[in-house]
Amino acid sequence: MSADLPTRDELVQGMTVEIEQENGDRIVGEVGAVLTDERTHPEGILVKLKSGARGRVKRIGPET
């Protein structure tokens, strides 16, 4: 599954992503900060959205 997840190198501040929060909810927002130092993570790269929500990136987009 991790092969399908975006890597840290693919994520840039301001891009739209779908994240999964700890409670399992999935939300879409703009990346405010990338929090994972490693290039990859088996559950997805941890980010903080501009809205303040934190979660692991499951996919890039959808385009707005």
PyMOL Python script that loads the backbone (N, CA, C, O; Angstrom):
from pymol import cmd

cmd.read_pdbstr("""\
ATOM      1  N   MET A   1       0.828  -1.203   0.000  1.00  0.00           N
ATOM      2  CA  MET A   1       0.000   0.000   0.000  1.00  0.00           C
ATOM      3  C   MET A   1       0.858   1.248   0.000  1.00  0.00           C
ATOM      4  O   MET A   1       0.525   2.223  -0.673  1.00  0.00           O
ATOM      5  N   SER A   2       1.974   1.240   0.751  1.00  0.00           N
ATOM      6  CA  SER A   2       2.783   2.448   0.865  1.00  0.00           C
ATOM      7  C   SER A   2       3.350   2.886  -0.482  1.00  0.00           C
ATOM      8  O   SER A   2       3.697   4.054  -0.652  1.00  0.00           O
ATOM      9  N   ALA A   3       3.449   1.963  -1.444  1.00  0.00           N
ATOM     10  CA  ALA A   3       3.956   2.334  -2.762  1.00  0.00           C
ATOM     11  C   ALA A   3       3.007   3.303  -3.465  1.00  0.00           C
ATOM     12  O   ALA A   3       3.422   4.062  -4.341  1.00  0.00           O
ATOM     13  N   ASP A   4       1.737   3.272  -3.078  1.00  0.00           N
ATOM     14  CA  ASP A   4       0.741   4.155  -3.686  1.00  0.00           C
ATOM     15  C   ASP A   4       0.654   5.516  -3.001  1.00  0.00           C
ATOM     16  O   ASP A   4       0.030   6.435  -3.531  1.00  0.00           O
ATOM     17  N   LEU A   5       1.271   5.650  -1.833  1.00  0.00           N
ATOM     18  CA  LEU A   5       1.188   6.900  -1.075  1.00  0.00           C
ATOM     19  C   LEU A   5       2.235   7.897  -1.562  1.00  0.00           C
ATOM     20  O   LEU A   5       3.333   7.504  -1.955  1.00  0.00           O
ATOM     21  N   PRO A   6       1.901   9.179  -1.536  1.00  0.00           N
ATOM     22  CA  PRO A   6       2.883  10.197  -1.948  1.00  0.00           C
ATOM     23  C   PRO A   6       4.102  10.205  -1.021  1.00  0.00           C
ATOM     24  O   PRO A   6       3.980   9.953   0.177  1.00  0.00           O
ATOM     25  N   THR A   7       5.273  10.496  -1.588  1.00  0.00           N
ATOM     26  CA  THR A   7       6.491  10.611  -0.786  1.00  0.00           C
ATOM     27  C   THR A   7       6.643  12.049  -0.307  1.00  0.00           C
ATOM     28  O   THR A   7       5.954  12.945  -0.794  1.00  0.00           O
ATOM     29  N   ARG A   8       7.533  12.267   0.634  1.00  0.00           N
ATOM     30  CA  ARG A   8       7.783  13.610   1.150  1.00  0.00           C
ATOM     31  C   ARG A   8       8.230  14.530   0.019  1.00  0.00           C
ATOM     32  O   ARG A   8       7.873  15.708  -0.008  1.00  0.00           O
ATOM     33  N   ASP A   9       9.016  13.988  -0.918  1.00  0.00           N
ATOM     34  CA  ASP A   9       9.527  14.789  -2.034  1.00  0.00           C
ATOM     35  C   ASP A   9       8.414  15.327  -2.936  1.00  0.00           C
ATOM     36  O   ASP A   9       8.595  16.345  -3.603  1.00  0.00           O
ATOM     37  N   GLU A  10       7.276  14.653  -2.958  1.00  0.00           N
ATOM     38  CA  GLU A  10       6.163  15.066  -3.816  1.00  0.00           C
ATOM     39  C   GLU A  10       5.292  16.148  -3.188  1.00  0.00           C
ATOM     40  O   GLU A  10       4.483  16.770  -3.877  1.00  0.00           O
ATOM     41  N   LEU A  11       5.451  16.376  -1.887  1.00  0.00           N
ATOM     42  CA  LEU A  11       4.584  17.302  -1.167  1.00  0.00           C
ATOM     43  C   LEU A  11       5.230  18.665  -1.019  1.00  0.00           C
ATOM     44  O   LEU A  11       6.393  18.774  -0.628  1.00  0.00           O
ATOM     45  N   VAL A  12       4.470  19.703  -1.333  1.00  0.00           N
ATOM     46  CA  VAL A  12       4.954  21.068  -1.162  1.00  0.00           C
ATOM     47  C   VAL A  12       3.876  21.889  -0.461  1.00  0.00           C
ATOM     48  O   VAL A  12       2.681  21.628  -0.596  1.00  0.00           O
ATOM     49  N   GLN A  13       4.324  22.870   0.275  1.00  0.00           N
ATOM     50  CA  GLN A  13       3.411  23.739   0.999  1.00  0.00           C
ATOM     51  C   GLN A  13       2.431  24.392   0.027  1.00  0.00           C
ATOM     52  O   GLN A  13       2.828  24.885  -1.029  1.00  0.00           O
ATOM     53  N   GLY A  14       1.153  24.393   0.391  1.00  0.00           N
ATOM     54  CA  GLY A  14       0.125  25.019  -0.426  1.00  0.00           C
ATOM     55  C   GLY A  14      -0.605  24.079  -1.373  1.00  0.00           C
ATOM     56  O   GLY A  14      -1.650  24.445  -1.911  1.00  0.00           O
ATOM     57  N   MET A  15      -0.075  22.864  -1.591  1.00  0.00           N
ATOM     58  CA  MET A  15      -0.766  21.943  -2.497  1.00  0.00           C
ATOM     59  C   MET A  15      -1.957  21.304  -1.782  1.00  0.00           C
ATOM     60  O   MET A  15      -1.971  21.178  -0.558  1.00  0.00           O
ATOM     61  N   THR A  16      -2.942  20.910  -2.562  1.00  0.00           N
ATOM     62  CA  THR A  16      -4.141  20.279  -2.023  1.00  0.00           C
ATOM     63  C   THR A  16      -3.914  18.781  -1.888  1.00  0.00           C
ATOM     64  O   THR A  16      -3.458  18.118  -2.820  1.00  0.00           O
ATOM     65  N   VAL A  17      -4.243  18.256  -0.698  1.00  0.00           N
ATOM     66  CA  VAL A  17      -4.085  16.829  -0.424  1.00  0.00           C
ATOM     67  C   VAL A  17      -5.290  16.317   0.352  1.00  0.00           C
ATOM     68  O   VAL A  17      -6.043  17.090   0.946  1.00  0.00           O
ATOM     69  N   GLU A  18      -5.456  15.001   0.335  1.00  0.00           N
ATOM     70  CA  GLU A  18      -6.440  14.345   1.187  1.00  0.00           C
ATOM     71  C   GLU A  18      -5.671  13.667   2.306  1.00  0.00           C
ATOM     72  O   GLU A  18      -4.747  12.895   2.048  1.00  0.00           O
ATOM     73  N   ILE A  19      -6.049  13.951   3.556  1.00  0.00           N
ATOM     74  CA  ILE A  19      -5.385  13.323   4.690  1.00  0.00           C
ATOM     75  C   ILE A  19      -6.371  12.466   5.464  1.00  0.00           C
ATOM     76  O   ILE A  19      -7.586  12.639   5.373  1.00  0.00           O
ATOM     77  N   GLU A  20      -5.809  11.533   6.229  1.00  0.00           N
ATOM     78  CA  GLU A  20      -6.603  10.745   7.167  1.00  0.00           C
ATOM     79  C   GLU A  20      -6.158  11.132   8.558  1.00  0.00           C
ATOM     80  O   GLU A  20      -4.980  11.020   8.896  1.00  0.00           O
ATOM     81  N   GLN A  21      -7.099  11.587   9.364  1.00  0.00           N
ATOM     82  CA  GLN A  21      -6.788  11.979  10.729  1.00  0.00           C
ATOM     83  C   GLN A  21      -6.755  10.755  11.630  1.00  0.00           C
ATOM     84  O   GLN A  21      -7.155   9.665  11.221  1.00  0.00           O
ATOM     85  N   GLU A  22      -6.271  10.936  12.872  1.00  0.00           N
ATOM     86  CA  GLU A  22      -6.165   9.817  13.805  1.00  0.00           C
ATOM     87  C   GLU A  22      -7.496   9.134  14.064  1.00  0.00           C
ATOM     88  O   GLU A  22      -7.537   7.928  14.312  1.00  0.00           O
ATOM     89  N   ASN A  23      -8.598   9.899  14.008  1.00  0.00           N
ATOM     90  CA  ASN A  23      -9.915   9.315  14.269  1.00  0.00           C
ATOM     91  C   ASN A  23     -10.499   8.599  13.050  1.00  0.00           C
ATOM     92  O   ASN A  23     -11.603   8.058  13.111  1.00  0.00           O
ATOM     93  N   GLY A  24      -9.742   8.599  11.934  1.00  0.00           N
ATOM     94  CA  GLY A  24     -10.177   7.900  10.729  1.00  0.00           C
ATOM     95  C   GLY A  24     -10.877   8.773   9.705  1.00  0.00           C
ATOM     96  O   GLY A  24     -11.112   8.343   8.575  1.00  0.00           O
ATOM     97  N   ASP A  25     -11.215  10.008  10.097  1.00  0.00           N
ATOM     98  CA  ASP A  25     -11.869  10.923   9.153  1.00  0.00           C
ATOM     99  C   ASP A  25     -10.888  11.324   8.067  1.00  0.00           C
ATOM    100  O   ASP A  25      -9.702  11.525   8.326  1.00  0.00           O
ATOM    101  N   ARG A  26     -11.398  11.439   6.846  1.00  0.00           N
ATOM    102  CA  ARG A  26     -10.585  11.930   5.728  1.00  0.00           C
ATOM    103  C   ARG A  26     -11.067  13.323   5.354  1.00  0.00           C
ATOM    104  O   ARG A  26     -12.264  13.553   5.187  1.00  0.00           O
ATOM    105  N   ILE A  27     -10.129  14.244   5.226  1.00  0.00           N
ATOM    106  CA  ILE A  27     -10.477  15.610   4.842  1.00  0.00           C
ATOM    107  C   ILE A  27      -9.495  16.099   3.786  1.00  0.00           C
ATOM    108  O   ILE A  27      -8.385  15.582   3.657  1.00  0.00           O
ATOM    109  N   VAL A  28      -9.926  17.105   3.037  1.00  0.00           N
ATOM    110  CA  VAL A  28      -9.105  17.698   1.990  1.00  0.00           C
ATOM    111  C   VAL A  28      -8.729  19.101   2.430  1.00  0.00           C
ATOM    112  O   VAL A  28      -9.556  19.836   2.970  1.00  0.00           O
ATOM    113  N   GLY A  29      -7.473  19.469   2.197  1.00  0.00           N
ATOM    114  CA  GLY A  29      -7.027  20.812   2.538  1.00  0.00           C
ATOM    115  C   GLY A  29      -5.673  21.107   1.938  1.00  0.00           C
ATOM    116  O   GLY A  29      -5.092  20.279   1.237  1.00  0.00           O
ATOM    117  N   GLU A  30      -5.171  22.311   2.226  1.00  0.00           N
ATOM    118  CA  GLU A  30      -3.875  22.739   1.713  1.00  0.00           C
ATOM    119  C   GLU A  30      -2.790  22.472   2.748  1.00  0.00           C
ATOM    120  O   GLU A  30      -2.978  22.732   3.937  1.00  0.00           O
ATOM    121  N   VAL A  31      -1.664  21.957   2.294  1.00  0.00           N
ATOM    122  CA  VAL A  31      -0.536  21.656   3.178  1.00  0.00           C
ATOM    123  C   VAL A  31       0.023  22.960   3.740  1.00  0.00           C
ATOM    124  O   VAL A  31       0.361  23.880   2.995  1.00  0.00           O
ATOM    125  N   GLY A  32       0.113  23.020   5.061  1.00  0.00           N
ATOM    126  CA  GLY A  32       0.749  24.147   5.721  1.00  0.00           C
ATOM    127  C   GLY A  32       2.177  23.814   6.105  1.00  0.00           C
ATOM    128  O   GLY A  32       3.062  24.666   6.030  1.00  0.00           O
ATOM    129  N   ALA A  33       2.406  22.560   6.521  1.00  0.00           N
ATOM    130  CA  ALA A  33       3.744  22.116   6.909  1.00  0.00           C
ATOM    131  C   ALA A  33       3.829  20.601   6.782  1.00  0.00           C
ATOM    132  O   ALA A  33       2.868  19.888   7.072  1.00  0.00           O
ATOM    133  N   VAL A  34       4.985  20.120   6.345  1.00  0.00           N
ATOM    134  CA  VAL A  34       5.259  18.684   6.284  1.00  0.00           C
ATOM    135  C   VAL A  34       5.983  18.321   7.582  1.00  0.00           C
ATOM    136  O   VAL A  34       7.032  18.889   7.885  1.00  0.00           O
ATOM    137  N   LEU A  35       5.430  17.381   8.346  1.00  0.00           N
ATOM    138  CA  LEU A  35       5.954  17.066   9.670  1.00  0.00           C
ATOM    139  C   LEU A  35       6.833  15.823   9.718  1.00  0.00           C
ATOM    140  O   LEU A  35       7.606  15.661  10.662  1.00  0.00           O
ATOM    141  N   THR A  36       6.736  14.951   8.737  1.00  0.00           N
ATOM    142  CA  THR A  36       7.557  13.740   8.698  1.00  0.00           C
ATOM    143  C   THR A  36       8.905  14.066   8.062  1.00  0.00           C
ATOM    144  O   THR A  36       8.964  14.662   6.986  1.00  0.00           O
ATOM    145  N   ASP A  37       9.990  13.672   8.733  1.00  0.00           N
ATOM    146  CA  ASP A  37      11.336  13.918   8.208  1.00  0.00           C
ATOM    147  C   ASP A  37      11.761  12.884   7.170  1.00  0.00           C
ATOM    148  O   ASP A  37      12.535  13.190   6.263  1.00  0.00           O
ATOM    149  N   GLU A  38      11.247  11.648   7.308  1.00  0.00           N
ATOM    150  CA  GLU A  38      11.633  10.582   6.392  1.00  0.00           C
ATOM    151  C   GLU A  38      11.008  10.801   5.020  1.00  0.00           C
ATOM    152  O   GLU A  38       9.981  11.467   4.894  1.00  0.00           O
ATOM    153  N   ARG A  39      11.636  10.235   3.999  1.00  0.00           N
ATOM    154  CA  ARG A  39      11.146  10.372   2.617  1.00  0.00           C
ATOM    155  C   ARG A  39       9.819   9.652   2.427  1.00  0.00           C
ATOM    156  O   ARG A  39       8.961  10.119   1.678  1.00  0.00           O
ATOM    157  N   THR A  40       9.646   8.519   3.098  1.00  0.00           N
ATOM    158  CA  THR A  40       8.405   7.751   2.996  1.00  0.00           C
ATOM    159  C   THR A  40       7.967   7.318   4.389  1.00  0.00           C
ATOM    160  O   THR A  40       8.750   7.354   5.338  1.00  0.00           O
ATOM    161  N   HIS A  41       6.716   6.914   4.497  1.00  0.00           N
ATOM    162  CA  HIS A  41       6.186   6.353   5.737  1.00  0.00           C
ATOM    163  C   HIS A  41       5.100   5.361   5.337  1.00  0.00           C
ATOM    164  O   HIS A  41       4.297   5.655   4.451  1.00  0.00           O
ATOM    165  N   PRO A  42       5.061   4.190   5.975  1.00  0.00           N
ATOM    166  CA  PRO A  42       4.102   3.160   5.557  1.00  0.00           C
ATOM    167  C   PRO A  42       2.636   3.586   5.688  1.00  0.00           C
ATOM    168  O   PRO A  42       1.778   3.026   5.005  1.00  0.00           O
ATOM    169  N   GLU A  43       2.333   4.550   6.538  1.00  0.00           N
ATOM    170  CA  GLU A  43       0.947   5.003   6.705  1.00  0.00           C
ATOM    171  C   GLU A  43       0.700   6.354   6.036  1.00  0.00           C
ATOM    172  O   GLU A  43      -0.418   6.866   6.087  1.00  0.00           O
ATOM    173  N   GLY A  44       1.706   6.931   5.418  1.00  0.00           N
ATOM    174  CA  GLY A  44       1.574   8.226   4.764  1.00  0.00           C
ATOM    175  C   GLY A  44       2.362   9.297   5.498  1.00  0.00           C
ATOM    176  O   GLY A  44       2.578   9.197   6.706  1.00  0.00           O
ATOM    177  N   ILE A  45       2.786  10.310   4.779  1.00  0.00           N
ATOM    178  CA  ILE A  45       3.558  11.409   5.349  1.00  0.00           C
ATOM    179  C   ILE A  45       2.637  12.266   6.217  1.00  0.00           C
ATOM    180  O   ILE A  45       1.534  12.618   5.798  1.00  0.00           O
ATOM    181  N   LEU A  46       3.089  12.598   7.423  1.00  0.00           N
ATOM    182  CA  LEU A  46       2.312  13.415   8.342  1.00  0.00           C
ATOM    183  C   LEU A  46       2.454  14.887   7.977  1.00  0.00           C
ATOM    184  O   LEU A  46       3.562  15.402   7.823  1.00  0.00           O
ATOM    185  N   VAL A  47       1.313  15.553   7.842  1.00  0.00           N
ATOM    186  CA  VAL A  47       1.310  16.978   7.516  1.00  0.00           C
ATOM    187  C   VAL A  47       0.345  17.715   8.439  1.00  0.00           C
ATOM    188  O   VAL A  47      -0.537  17.125   9.062  1.00  0.00           O
ATOM    189  N   LYS A  48       0.547  19.012   8.501  1.00  0.00           N
ATOM    190  CA  LYS A  48      -0.402  19.904   9.159  1.00  0.00           C
ATOM    191  C   LYS A  48      -0.980  20.786   8.071  1.00  0.00           C
ATOM    192  O   LYS A  48      -0.243  21.461   7.352  1.00  0.00           O
ATOM    193  N   LEU A  49      -2.296  20.781   7.951  1.00  0.00           N
ATOM    194  CA  LEU A  49      -2.952  21.596   6.941  1.00  0.00           C
ATOM    195  C   LEU A  49      -3.015  23.049   7.402  1.00  0.00           C
ATOM    196  O   LEU A  49      -2.840  23.341   8.585  1.00  0.00           O
ATOM    197  N   LYS A  50      -3.265  23.954   6.463  1.00  0.00           N
ATOM    198  CA  LYS A  50      -3.397  25.373   6.802  1.00  0.00           C
ATOM    199  C   LYS A  50      -4.552  25.603   7.768  1.00  0.00           C
ATOM    200  O   LYS A  50      -4.554  26.589   8.505  1.00  0.00           O
ATOM    201  N   SER A  51      -5.523  24.714   7.773  1.00  0.00           N
ATOM    202  CA  SER A  51      -6.665  24.812   8.688  1.00  0.00           C
ATOM    203  C   SER A  51      -6.289  24.426  10.117  1.00  0.00           C
ATOM    204  O   SER A  51      -7.045  24.675  11.056  1.00  0.00           O
ATOM    205  N   GLY A  52      -5.103  23.810  10.274  1.00  0.00           N
ATOM    206  CA  GLY A  52      -4.661  23.353  11.590  1.00  0.00           C
ATOM    207  C   GLY A  52      -4.824  21.864  11.799  1.00  0.00           C
ATOM    208  O   GLY A  52      -4.265  21.310  12.746  1.00  0.00           O
ATOM    209  N   ALA A  53      -5.586  21.199  10.928  1.00  0.00           N
ATOM    210  CA  ALA A  53      -5.790  19.752  11.040  1.00  0.00           C
ATOM    211  C   ALA A  53      -4.489  19.019  10.724  1.00  0.00           C
ATOM    212  O   ALA A  53      -3.710  19.441   9.869  1.00  0.00           O
ATOM    213  N   ARG A  54      -4.273  17.906  11.436  1.00  0.00           N
ATOM    214  CA  ARG A  54      -3.096  17.077  11.199  1.00  0.00           C
ATOM    215  C   ARG A  54      -3.531  15.696  10.766  1.00  0.00           C
ATOM    216  O   ARG A  54      -4.553  15.181  11.220  1.00  0.00           O
ATOM    217  N   GLY A  55      -2.744  15.097   9.878  1.00  0.00           N
ATOM    218  CA  GLY A  55      -3.051  13.747   9.445  1.00  0.00           C
ATOM    219  C   GLY A  55      -2.041  13.256   8.432  1.00  0.00           C
ATOM    220  O   GLY A  55      -1.123  13.976   8.040  1.00  0.00           O
ATOM    221  N   ARG A  56      -2.230  12.017   8.016  1.00  0.00           N
ATOM    222  CA  ARG A  56      -1.311  11.384   7.066  1.00  0.00           C
ATOM    223  C   ARG A  56      -1.879  11.482   5.656  1.00  0.00           C
ATOM    224  O   ARG A  56      -3.054  11.201   5.424  1.00  0.00           O
ATOM    225  N   VAL A  57      -1.021  11.888   4.712  1.00  0.00           N
ATOM    226  CA  VAL A  57      -1.457  12.092   3.335  1.00  0.00           C
ATOM    227  C   VAL A  57      -1.763  10.750   2.682  1.00  0.00           C
ATOM    228  O   VAL A  57      -0.925   9.848   2.653  1.00  0.00           O
ATOM    229  N   LYS A  58      -2.981  10.638   2.159  1.00  0.00           N
ATOM    230  CA  LYS A  58      -3.397   9.442   1.448  1.00  0.00           C
ATOM    231  C   LYS A  58      -3.346   9.643  -0.055  1.00  0.00           C
ATOM    232  O   LYS A  58      -3.152   8.687  -0.806  1.00  0.00           O
ATOM    233  N   ARG A  59      -3.521  10.894  -0.504  1.00  0.00           N
ATOM    234  CA  ARG A  59      -3.386  11.170  -1.932  1.00  0.00           C
ATOM    235  C   ARG A  59      -3.253  12.678  -2.146  1.00  0.00           C
ATOM    236  O   ARG A  59      -3.651  13.488  -1.310  1.00  0.00           O
ATOM    237  N   ILE A  60      -2.686  13.013  -3.283  1.00  0.00           N
ATOM    238  CA  ILE A  60      -2.569  14.407  -3.699  1.00  0.00           C
ATOM    239  C   ILE A  60      -3.819  14.750  -4.473  1.00  0.00           C
ATOM    240  O   ILE A  60      -4.292  13.957  -5.288  1.00  0.00           O
ATOM    241  N   GLY A  61      -4.363  15.946  -4.217  1.00  0.00           N
ATOM    242  CA  GLY A  61      -5.573  16.390  -4.885  1.00  0.00           C
ATOM    243  C   GLY A  61      -6.763  16.176  -3.994  1.00  0.00           C
ATOM    244  O   GLY A  61      -6.554  15.855  -2.824  1.00  0.00           O
ATOM    245  N   PRO A  62      -7.956  16.318  -4.421  1.00  0.00           N
ATOM    246  CA  PRO A  62      -8.320  16.638  -5.792  1.00  0.00           C
ATOM    247  C   PRO A  62      -7.989  18.097  -6.131  1.00  0.00           C
ATOM    248  O   PRO A  62      -7.890  18.960  -5.260  1.00  0.00           O
ATOM    249  N   GLU A  63      -7.828  18.323  -7.412  1.00  0.00           N
ATOM    250  CA  GLU A  63      -7.549  19.692  -7.868  1.00  0.00           C
ATOM    251  C   GLU A  63      -8.740  20.581  -7.556  1.00  0.00           C
ATOM    252  O   GLU A  63      -9.892  20.159  -7.665  1.00  0.00           O
ATOM    253  N   THR A  64      -8.454  21.799  -7.172  1.00  0.00           N
ATOM    254  CA  THR A  64      -9.547  22.722  -6.838  1.00  0.00           C
ATOM    255  C   THR A  64      -9.771  23.707  -7.958  1.00  0.00           C
ATOM    256  O   THR A  64     -10.650  24.564  -7.860  1.00  0.00           O
TER     257      THR A  64
END
""", "prot")
cmd.dss("prot")
cmd.show_as("cartoon", "prot")
cmd.util.cbc("prot")
cmd.orient("prot")
